[in-house]
Amino acid sequence: MTPRRVGPPFRWSRKLLTVAGIDVYVHATFLLLIAFLAFSDLIAGQGVAAMVRATSLILAVFTSVVLHEFGHALMARRFGVLTRDITLLPIGGIARLEKMPEQPGQQLLVAVAGPAVNLAIAVLLFGVVRVLDVQVGLESLRHAGGPFLTQLMWINVSLAAFNLLPGYPMDGGRVLRALLAMRMAPERATQTAARVGQGVAVIFGLVGLLVSPLLIVIAVFVWLGAQAEHALSTVKVALDGLSVRDGMVSDFKTVGPTDPISRAVALTLAGFQQDFPVLDGARLVGMLTHGDVLKGLAEQGANLSVAQAMRVELETTGPSETLNSALTRMQQGGSRVLMVVEGEKVVGLLAVANIGELVAMAAADRHTGAAATPQN
């Protein structure tokens, strides 16, 4: 099975290559970083040789970063989890897994696989530099002209150590989350690890003020990542025990394949909905999304038929599927709406907006319940 392709994960990123079925992208800002550092050496009077050496070291380091991400991806594949892509950014690499494995032990192995790759590279380089009788001490990092392989070895050790810091959603934070999930509910484990991650982000930011602006950038990414994971966990708690039937809209409109898309426009303006199942009689033949309508209007006008604008890749769910499961599939596929099908009949629509309303109502209900609880 191949993960669904949804295009580049970030704007200004370009596909570099495909390895083991996983697309590797490079962000334009990464290329700018290499150019900046290379010309900085040249302007500083280091010479062309120093510039080439510095650029080679940067490329070697980011090759190690890509291998780190493949460590996560290939370990996840062992547990049936596919990886959408890997992107090379100036602050490191990002592997987009379709999901995390369900079992905490499997999550732990996926999390440590990346740093383990860096340690393996370091051990291999250590053997090489010993054979070559090259300096192996940390002092090689103090000046740019130190032994190339020794510097790369210690950088890989540093990458492994840094990534194992408990700054969720960094690797160390995911290790912490997996260990916590072995002793408490998964959502509580995520929320606890996310709070620790935000604390680590604050420390990164404070240290960055004194040491390096790059740490401040990393702190922002860690803080936002931890915040997003905390929010997602809150959503899962709110939806726990609910099925698609609880969140779907059962009063909906449909369009036919021979209708003009102007009918969908009229229904949308009337306030009914934005996405429409396409029925040929009683048979489901497609889905016309709001994006399809806008594209059709822009390219061919309001008289374009629904059949020419609709998509035939049917993304469906059943009324008995859990809302958490359906939401996960929607996030993985980049869908904002699923058709709810029971037997051969479309019985409802499940939209991200409706799920959001359910979460908001659940949060308000908990708040009201807490306020109504008598205090001793």
Sine and cosine of phi, psi and omega as CSV:
sin_phi,cos_phi,sin_psi,cos_psi,sin_omega,cos_omega
0.00,0.00,0.66,-0.75,-0.02,-1.00
-0.93,-0.37,0.71,-0.71,0.02,-1.00
-0.89,0.45,0.53,-0.85,-0.01,-1.00
-0.91,0.42,0.74,-0.68,0.02,-1.00
-0.99,0.12,0.80,-0.60,-0.02,-1.00
-0.85,-0.53,0.31,0.95,0.04,-1.00
1.00,0.09,-0.05,-1.00,-0.03,-1.00
-0.85,0.53,0.64,-0.77,-0.04,-1.00
-0.95,0.30,-0.43,0.90,-0.01,-1.00
-0.73,-0.68,0.49,-0.87,0.13,-0.99
-0.90,0.44,0.50,-0.87,0.01,-1.00
0.91,0.42,0.40,0.92,0.10,-0.99
-0.94,-0.34,0.58,-0.82,-0.03,-1.00
-0.80,-0.60,0.58,-0.81,0.00,-1.00
-0.93,0.36,0.76,-0.65,-0.02,-1.00
-0.99,-0.12,-0.76,0.65,0.00,-1.00
-0.22,-0.98,0.12,-0.99,0.07,-1.00
-0.83,-0.56,0.80,-0.60,0.00,-1.00
-0.77,-0.63,0.77,-0.63,0.02,-1.00
0.81,0.58,0.57,0.82,0.03,-1.00
0.98,0.18,0.11,0.99,-0.04,-1.00
-0.93,-0.38,0.82,-0.57,0.03,-1.00
-0.97,0.23,0.72,-0.69,0.06,-1.00
-0.94,-0.35,0.83,-0.56,-0.01,-1.00
-0.94,-0.35,0.46,-0.89,0.11,-0.99
-0.84,-0.55,0.73,-0.69,0.00,-1.00
-1.00,0.09,0.57,-0.82,-0.05,-1.00
-0.85,0.52,-0.55,0.83,-0.02,-1.00
-0.92,0.40,-0.42,0.91,0.07,-1.00
-0.92,0.38,-0.67,0.75,0.04,-1.00
-0.91,0.42,-0.60,0.80,0.06,-1.00
-0.90,0.43,-0.60,0.80,0.03,-1.00
-0.89,0.46,-0.71,0.70,0.01,-1.00
-0.87,0.49,-0.71,0.70,-0.01,-1.00
-0.89,0.46,-0.66,0.75,-0.02,-1.00
-0.89,0.45,-0.74,0.67,-0.04,-1.00
-0.92,0.39,-0.62,0.78,-0.01,-1.00
-0.90,0.43,-0.74,0.67,-0.02,-1.00
-0.95,0.31,-0.43,0.90,0.09,-1.00
-0.89,0.46,-0.68,0.73,0.04,-1.00
-0.90,0.43,-0.63,0.77,-0.04,-1.00
-0.93,0.38,-0.70,0.72,0.00,-1.00
-0.92,0.40,-0.55,0.84,0.00,-1.00
-0.96,0.27,0.01,1.00,0.05,-1.00
0.99,0.11,0.30,0.95,-0.02,-1.00
-0.97,0.26,-0.36,0.93,0.01,-1.00
1.00,-0.09,0.26,-0.96,-0.04,-1.00
-0.90,0.43,-0.63,0.77,-0.02,-1.00
-0.87,0.49,-0.68,0.73,0.02,-1.00
-0.91,0.41,-0.62,0.79,0.02,-1.00
-0.90,0.44,-0.70,0.71,0.01,-1.00
-0.90,0.45,-0.66,0.75,-0.01,-1.00
-0.90,0.43,-0.71,0.71,0.00,-1.00
-0.89,0.45,-0.67,0.74,0.02,-1.00
-0.90,0.43,-0.65,0.76,0.02,-1.00
-0.89,0.45,-0.64,0.77,0.02,-1.00
-0.91,0.41,-0.67,0.75,0.03,-1.00
-0.87,0.49,-0.71,0.70,0.00,-1.00
-0.90,0.43,-0.60,0.80,0.03,-1.00
-0.92,0.40,-0.64,0.77,0.01,-1.00
-0.90,0.44,-0.71,0.70,-0.03,-1.00
-0.97,0.26,-0.36,0.93,0.20,-0.98
-0.91,0.42,-0.64,0.76,0.08,-1.00
-0.89,0.46,-0.61,0.79,0.02,-1.00
-0.91,0.42,-0.68,0.73,0.03,-1.00
-0.89,0.45,-0.68,0.73,0.05,-1.00
-0.88,0.47,-0.60,0.80,0.09,-1.00
-0.83,0.55,-0.75,0.67,-0.03,-1.00
-0.92,0.38,-0.57,0.82,0.08,-1.00
-0.91,0.40,-0.48,0.88,0.11,-0.99
-0.85,0.52,-0.73,0.68,0.07,-1.00
-0.87,0.49,-0.75,0.66,-0.12,-0.99
-0.89,0.45,-0.71,0.71,-0.06,-1.00
-0.96,0.28,-0.54,0.84,0.09,-1.00
-0.92,0.38,-0.67,0.75,0.03,-1.00
-0.88,0.47,-0.60,0.80,0.01,-1.00
-0.88,0.47,-0.54,0.84,0.05,-1.00
-0.86,0.51,-0.46,0.89,-0.02,-1.00
-0.97,-0.23,0.30,0.95,0.08,-1.00
0.99,0.15,0.23,0.97,0.00,-1.00
-0.97,-0.23,0.84,-0.55,-0.02,-1.00
-1.00,0.02,0.36,-0.93,0.02,-1.00
-0.91,-0.40,0.79,-0.61,-0.01,-1.00
-0.93,0.37,-0.78,0.63,-0.07,-1.00
-0.17,-0.99,0.17,-0.98,0.09,-1.00
-0.80,-0.59,0.72,-0.69,-0.01,-1.00
-0.85,-0.52,0.72,-0.69,0.01,-1.00
-1.00,-0.08,0.90,-0.44,0.00,-1.00
-0.89,-0.46,0.29,-0.96,0.03,-1.00
-0.86,0.51,-0.46,0.89,-0.02,-1.00
-1.00,-0.05,0.02,1.00,0.01,-1.00
0.65,-0.76,-0.38,-0.93,-0.02,-1.00
-0.90,-0.43,0.43,-0.90,0.05,-1.00
-0.74,-0.67,0.85,-0.53,0.10,-0.99
-0.97,-0.23,0.84,-0.55,0.00,-1.00
-1.00,-0.09,0.98,-0.18,0.08,-1.00
-0.98,0.19,0.53,-0.85,0.07,-1.00
-0.86,0.50,-0.58,0.81,0.05,-1.00
-0.20,-0.98,0.11,-0.99,0.14,-0.99
-1.00,-0.10,0.54,-0.84,0.07,-1.00
-0.83,0.56,0.43,-0.90,-0.07,-1.00
-0.97,0.26,-0.60,0.80,-0.11,-0.99
-0.99,0.14,0.73,-0.69,0.01,-1.00
-0.82,0.57,-0.61,0.79,0.02,-1.00
-0.90,0.45,-0.63,0.78,0.05,-1.00
-0.93,0.36,-0.64,0.77,0.06,-1.00
-0.87,0.50,-0.64,0.77,0.01,-1.00
-0.89,0.46,-0.70,0.71,0.00,-1.00
-0.91,0.42,-0.64,0.77,0.04,-1.00
-0.90,0.44,-0.66,0.75,-0.04,-1.00
-0.92,0.40,-0.65,0.76,-0.07,-1.00
-0.99,0.11,-0.20,0.98,-0.06,-1.00
-0.89,0.46,-0.61,0.79,-0.01,-1.00
-0.90,0.44,-0.84,0.54,0.06,-1.00
-0.85,0.53,-0.54,0.84,0.02,-1.00
-0.89,0.45,-0.58,0.82,0.05,-1.00
-0.89,0.45,-0.70,0.71,0.02,-1.00
-0.88,0.47,-0.64,0.77,0.03,-1.00
-0.92,0.39,-0.61,0.79,0.04,-1.00
-0.90,0.43,-0.65,0.76,0.06,-1.00
-0.88,0.47,-0.68,0.73,-0.01,-1.00
-0.89,0.46,-0.67,0.74,0.01,-1.00
-0.90,0.44,-0.67,0.74,0.02,-1.00
-0.88,0.47,-0.70,0.71,0.00,-1.00
-0.92,0.40,-0.56,0.83,0.05,-1.00
-0.87,0.48,-0.69,0.72,0.04,-1.00
-0.89,0.46,-0.63,0.78,-0.01,-1.00
-0.92,0.40,-0.73,0.68,-0.05,-1.00
-0.93,0.37,-0.49,0.87,0.07,-1.00
-0.94,0.35,-0.64,0.76,0.04,-1.00
-0.90,0.44,-0.63,0.78,0.00,-1.00
-0.99,0.15,-0.07,1.00,-0.01,-1.00
0.84,0.54,0.73,0.68,0.01,-1.00
-0.98,-0.18,0.48,-0.88,0.03,-1.00
-0.83,0.55,0.72,-0.69,-0.05,-1.00
-0.89,-0.46,-0.03,1.00,-0.07,-1.00
-0.95,0.30,0.31,-0.95,0.01,-1.00
-0.90,0.43,-0.35,0.94,-0.01,-1.00
-0.88,0.47,-0.28,0.96,0.02,-1.00
-0.91,0.40,-0.33,0.94,-0.01,-1.00
-0.99,0.11,-0.17,0.99,-0.12,-0.99
-0.98,0.21,-0.30,0.95,0.02,-1.00
-0.65,-0.76,0.49,-0.87,-0.13,-0.99
-0.89,0.45,-0.40,0.92,-0.07,-1.00
-1.00,-0.03,0.25,0.97,0.01,-1.00
-0.92,0.39,0.22,-0.98,-0.01,-1.00
-0.82,0.57,0.80,-0.60,-0.09,-1.00
-0.84,0.55,-0.79,0.62,-0.07,-1.00
-0.92,0.40,-0.57,0.82,0.03,-1.00
-0.92,0.40,-0.68,0.73,0.03,-1.00
-0.88,0.47,-0.69,0.72,0.01,-1.00
-0.90,0.44,-0.60,0.80,0.03,-1.00
-0.88,0.48,-0.78,0.63,-0.05,-1.00
-0.93,0.36,-0.52,0.85,0.06,-1.00
-0.90,0.43,-0.64,0.77,0.04,-1.00
-0.92,0.40,-0.61,0.79,0.09,-1.00
-0.88,0.47,-0.68,0.73,0.01,-1.00
-0.90,0.44,-0.65,0.76,0.03,-1.00
-0.87,0.49,-0.68,0.73,0.01,-1.00
-0.89,0.45,-0.72,0.69,-0.03,-1.00
-0.91,0.42,-0.70,0.72,-0.03,-1.00
-0.89,0.45,-0.70,0.72,-0.04,-1.00
-0.93,0.37,-0.33,0.94,0.01,-1.00
-1.00,0.03,0.00,1.00,0.14,-0.99
-0.90,0.43,0.61,-0.80,-0.13,-0.99
-0.97,0.23,0.75,0.66,0.01,-1.00
-0.99,-0.11,0.97,0.25,-0.01,-1.00
-0.81,0.58,0.76,-0.65,0.25,0.97
-0.99,-0.12,0.48,0.88,0.17,-0.99
-0.91,0.41,0.16,-0.99,-0.07,-1.00
-0.85,0.53,-0.69,0.73,0.00,-1.00
-0.89,0.45,-0.59,0.81,0.06,-1.00
-0.91,0.41,-0.60,0.80,0.03,-1.00
-0.95,0.32,-0.54,0.84,0.12,-0.99
-0.89,0.46,-0.73,0.69,0.03,-1.00
-0.86,0.50,-0.69,0.73,-0.02,-1.00
-0.89,0.46,-0.67,0.74,0.00,-1.00
-0.90,0.43,-0.66,0.75,0.02,-1.00
-0.91,0.41,-0.66,0.75,0.03,-1.00
-0.91,0.42,-0.61,0.80,-0.02,-1.00
-0.92,0.40,-0.31,0.95,0.07,-1.00
-0.96,0.26,-0.24,0.97,-0.08,-1.00
-0.84,-0.54,-0.17,0.99,-0.03,-1.00
-0.54,-0.84,0.10,-0.99,0.00,-1.00
-0.86,0.50,0.62,-0.79,-0.06,-1.00
-0.82,0.57,-0.67,0.75,-0.04,-1.00
-0.92,0.40,-0.65,0.76,0.04,-1.00
-0.92,0.40,-0.62,0.79,0.04,-1.00
-0.88,0.47,-0.68,0.74,0.02,-1.00
-0.89,0.46,-0.70,0.71,-0.04,-1.00
-0.91,0.42,-0.64,0.77,0.02,-1.00
-0.91,0.41,-0.72,0.70,0.01,-1.00
-0.89,0.45,-0.59,0.81,0.01,-1.00
-0.91,0.41,-0.64,0.77,0.03,-1.00
-0.91,0.42,-0.67,0.74,0.07,-1.00
-0.88,0.48,-0.66,0.75,0.01,-1.00
-0.87,0.49,-0.64,0.76,0.02,-1.00
-0.93,0.38,-0.56,0.83,0.09,-1.00
-0.90,0.43,-0.68,0.74,0.04,-1.00
-0.90,0.44,-0.61,0.79,0.02,-1.00
-0.88,0.47,-0.64,0.77,0.04,-1.00
-0.89,0.46,-0.68,0.73,0.03,-1.00
-0.89,0.45,-0.69,0.72,0.06,-1.00
-0.82,0.57,-0.72,0.70,-0.04,-1.00
-0.89,0.45,-0.68,0.73,-0.01,-1.00
-0.92,0.40,-0.68,0.73,0.03,-1.00
-0.91,0.41,-0.61,0.79,0.00,-1.00
-0.88,0.47,-0.52,0.85,0.04,-1.00
-0.89,0.46,-0.48,0.88,-0.04,-1.00
-0.99,-0.15,-0.45,0.89,-0.17,-0.98
-0.93,-0.38,-0.85,0.52,-0.14,-0.99
-0.46,-0.89,0.75,-0.66,0.07,-1.00
-0.87,0.50,-0.43,0.90,0.00,-1.00
-0.88,0.48,-0.58,0.81,0.03,-1.00
-0.90,0.43,-0.52,0.85,0.04,-1.00
-0.92,0.39,-0.67,0.74,0.05,-1.00
-0.88,0.48,-0.71,0.70,0.02,-1.00
-0.88,0.47,-0.63,0.77,0.01,-1.00
-0.87,0.50,-0.66,0.75,0.01,-1.00
-0.90,0.45,-0.71,0.71,0.01,-1.00
-0.89,0.46,-0.68,0.74,0.00,-1.00
-0.91,0.42,-0.69,0.72,0.00,-1.00
-0.87,0.49,-0.76,0.65,-0.03,-1.00
-0.91,0.42,-0.62,0.78,0.03,-1.00
-0.90,0.43,-0.68,0.73,0.02,-1.00
-0.90,0.43,-0.64,0.76,0.02,-1.00
-0.89,0.46,-0.68,0.73,0.00,-1.00
-0.91,0.42,-0.66,0.75,0.01,-1.00
-0.91,0.42,-0.63,0.78,0.04,-1.00
-0.89,0.45,-0.69,0.73,0.00,-1.00
-0.90,0.44,-0.67,0.74,0.01,-1.00
-0.90,0.44,-0.63,0.77,0.04,-1.00
-0.90,0.43,-0.63,0.78,0.03,-1.00
-0.89,0.47,-0.64,0.77,0.04,-1.00
-0.89,0.46,-0.70,0.72,-0.02,-1.00
-0.89,0.46,-0.61,0.79,0.04,-1.00
-0.90,0.43,-0.69,0.72,-0.02,-1.00
-0.90,0.44,-0.55,0.84,-0.06,-1.00
-1.00,-0.03,-0.08,1.00,-0.05,-1.00
-0.85,0.53,0.78,-0.62,0.03,-1.00
1.00,0.03,-0.09,1.00,0.00,-1.00
-0.99,-0.14,0.54,-0.84,0.03,-1.00
-0.95,-0.31,0.15,-0.99,0.04,-1.00
-0.84,0.54,-0.58,0.82,0.01,-1.00
-0.85,0.53,-0.56,0.83,-0.01,-1.00
-0.95,0.31,-0.41,0.91,-0.09,-1.00
-0.94,-0.35,-0.14,0.99,-0.09,-1.00
-0.99,0.16,0.35,-0.94,0.12,-0.99
-0.99,-0.15,0.87,-0.49,-0.04,-1.00
-1.00,-0.10,-0.25,0.97,0.05,-1.00
-0.98,-0.18,0.99,-0.11,-0.11,-0.99
-0.64,-0.77,0.30,-0.95,0.02,-1.00
-0.97,-0.25,0.44,-0.90,0.07,-1.00
-0.82,-0.57,0.27,-0.96,0.12,-0.99
-0.79,-0.62,0.32,-0.95,0.03,-1.00
-0.98,-0.22,0.35,-0.94,-0.04,-1.00
-0.91,0.42,-0.42,0.91,-0.01,-1.00
-1.00,-0.03,-0.11,0.99,0.04,-1.00
-0.92,0.39,0.51,-0.86,0.16,-0.99
-0.97,0.24,0.43,-0.90,-0.01,-1.00
-0.93,0.36,-0.19,0.98,0.09,-1.00
-0.89,0.47,-0.46,0.89,0.07,-1.00
-0.91,0.42,-0.68,0.73,0.04,-1.00
-0.89,0.45,-0.61,0.79,0.04,-1.00
-0.88,0.47,-0.72,0.70,-0.01,-1.00
-0.89,0.46,-0.67,0.74,0.01,-1.00
-0.91,0.41,-0.63,0.78,0.02,-1.00
-0.90,0.43,-0.71,0.70,-0.01,-1.00
-0.92,0.40,-0.46,0.89,0.04,-1.00
-0.96,0.27,-0.14,0.99,0.08,-1.00
1.00,-0.03,0.26,0.97,-0.04,-1.00
-0.98,0.20,-0.89,0.45,-0.07,-1.00
-0.24,-0.97,0.04,-1.00,-0.03,-1.00
-0.88,-0.47,-0.33,0.94,-0.03,-1.00
-0.84,-0.54,0.66,-0.75,-0.18,-0.98
-0.74,-0.67,0.78,-0.63,0.21,-0.98
-0.91,0.41,0.60,-0.80,0.03,-1.00
-0.96,-0.28,0.89,-0.45,-0.05,-1.00
-0.91,-0.41,0.75,-0.66,0.14,-0.99
-0.97,-0.24,1.00,-0.05,-0.20,-0.98
0.96,0.29,-0.87,-0.49,0.06,-1.00
-0.98,-0.20,-0.01,1.00,-0.10,-0.99
-1.00,-0.04,0.76,-0.65,0.04,-1.00
-0.98,0.21,0.85,-0.53,-0.06,-1.00
-0.85,-0.53,-0.15,0.99,-0.01,-1.00
0.02,-1.00,-0.09,-1.00,0.01,-1.00
-0.67,-0.74,0.75,-0.66,0.03,-1.00
-0.93,-0.37,0.95,-0.31,-0.02,-1.00
-1.00,-0.02,0.23,-0.97,0.04,-1.00
-0.86,0.52,-0.63,0.78,0.03,-1.00
-0.90,0.43,-0.62,0.79,0.04,-1.00
-0.89,0.45,-0.64,0.77,0.00,-1.00
-0.90,0.44,-0.73,0.68,-0.01,-1.00
-0.88,0.47,-0.66,0.75,0.02,-1.00
-0.91,0.43,-0.69,0.73,0.01,-1.00
-0.90,0.44,-0.66,0.75,0.03,-1.00
-0.89,0.46,-0.69,0.72,-0.06,-1.00
-0.93,0.37,-0.58,0.82,-0.12,-0.99
-1.00,-0.04,-0.59,0.80,-0.12,-0.99
-0.71,-0.71,-0.11,0.99,0.09,-1.00
1.00,-0.10,0.10,-1.00,-0.15,-0.99
-0.95,0.32,-0.29,0.96,-0.02,-1.00
-1.00,0.06,-0.04,1.00,0.06,-1.00
-0.86,0.52,0.69,-0.73,-0.02,-1.00
-0.97,0.24,0.45,-0.89,0.04,-1.00
-0.86,0.51,-0.63,0.78,-0.02,-1.00
-0.86,0.51,-0.53,0.85,-0.01,-1.00
-0.98,0.18,-0.36,0.93,-0.06,-1.00
-0.97,-0.23,-0.39,0.92,-0.14,-0.99
-0.96,0.29,0.23,-0.97,0.13,-0.99
-0.95,-0.32,0.64,-0.77,-0.07,-1.00
-0.99,-0.16,-0.12,0.99,0.10,-1.00
-0.97,0.25,0.97,-0.23,-0.14,-0.99
-0.99,0.10,0.87,-0.50,0.05,-1.00
-0.97,-0.26,0.96,-0.29,-0.16,-0.99
-0.81,-0.58,0.23,-0.97,0.11,-0.99
-0.58,-0.82,0.17,-0.99,0.08,-1.00
-0.94,-0.34,0.41,-0.91,-0.05,-1.00
-0.90,0.44,-0.36,0.93,-0.03,-1.00
-1.00,-0.02,-0.14,0.99,0.04,-1.00
-0.90,0.43,0.58,-0.82,0.02,-1.00
-0.93,0.36,0.52,-0.86,0.01,-1.00
-0.90,0.44,-0.60,0.80,0.03,-1.00
-0.88,0.47,-0.67,0.74,0.01,-1.00
-0.91,0.42,-0.70,0.71,-0.01,-1.00
-0.90,0.43,-0.65,0.76,0.01,-1.00
-0.90,0.44,-0.64,0.77,0.04,-1.00
-0.87,0.49,-0.69,0.73,0.01,-1.00
-0.91,0.42,-0.61,0.79,0.02,-1.00
-0.91,0.42,-0.64,0.76,0.02,-1.00
-0.92,0.40,-0.67,0.75,-0.02,-1.00
-0.92,0.40,-0.61,0.79,-0.05,-1.00
-1.00,-0.03,-0.08,1.00,-0.02,-1.00
0.94,0.33,0.45,0.89,-0.02,-1.00
-0.99,-0.13,0.56,-0.83,0.08,-1.00
-0.96,-0.28,-0.11,0.99,0.02,-1.00
-0.51,-0.86,0.60,-0.80,0.11,-0.99
-0.83,-0.56,0.61,-0.79,0.13,-0.99
-0.99,0.11,0.70,-0.71,0.00,-1.00
-0.99,-0.12,0.90,-0.43,-0.09,-1.00
-0.89,-0.46,0.75,-0.66,0.08,-1.00
-0.82,-0.57,0.91,-0.41,-0.14,-0.99
0.93,0.36,-0.87,-0.49,0.04,-1.00
-0.95,-0.31,0.09,1.00,-0.16,-0.99
-0.93,-0.36,0.68,-0.73,0.13,-0.99
-0.98,0.19,0.87,-0.49,-0.08,-1.00
-0.93,-0.35,-0.09,1.00,0.01,-1.00
-0.01,-1.00,0.08,-1.00,0.09,-1.00
-0.82,-0.58,0.69,-0.73,0.06,-1.00
-0.91,-0.41,0.91,-0.41,-0.03,-1.00
-0.91,-0.41,0.50,-0.87,0.03,-1.00
-0.84,0.54,-0.60,0.80,-0.01,-1.00
-0.88,0.48,-0.64,0.77,0.02,-1.00
-0.92,0.39,-0.62,0.79,0.05,-1.00
-0.90,0.44,-0.65,0.76,0.05,-1.00
-0.87,0.50,-0.64,0.77,0.03,-1.00
-0.90,0.43,-0.64,0.77,0.04,-1.00
-0.88,0.48,-0.69,0.72,0.01,-1.00
-0.88,0.47,-0.70,0.72,0.00,-1.00
-0.89,0.46,-0.66,0.75,0.01,-1.00
-0.92,0.38,-0.62,0.78,0.04,-1.00
-0.90,0.45,-0.66,0.75,0.03,-1.00
-0.90,0.43,-0.66,0.75,0.02,-1.00
-0.91,0.42,-0.62,0.79,0.01,-1.00
-0.91,0.42,-0.66,0.75,0.03,-1.00
-0.90,0.43,-0.64,0.77,0.00,-1.00
-0.90,0.44,-0.68,0.73,0.02,-1.00
-0.91,0.42,-0.66,0.75,0.02,-1.00
-0.89,0.45,-0.65,0.76,0.02,-1.00
-0.92,0.40,-0.61,0.79,-0.01,-1.00
-0.93,0.36,-0.49,0.87,-0.04,-1.00
-1.00,0.07,-0.14,0.99,-0.02,-1.00
-0.95,0.32,0.83,-0.55,-0.01,-1.00
-0.92,0.40,0.59,-0.81,0.01,-1.00
-0.99,-0.15,0.60,-0.80,0.04,-1.00
-0.97,0.23,0.00,0.00,0.00,0.00
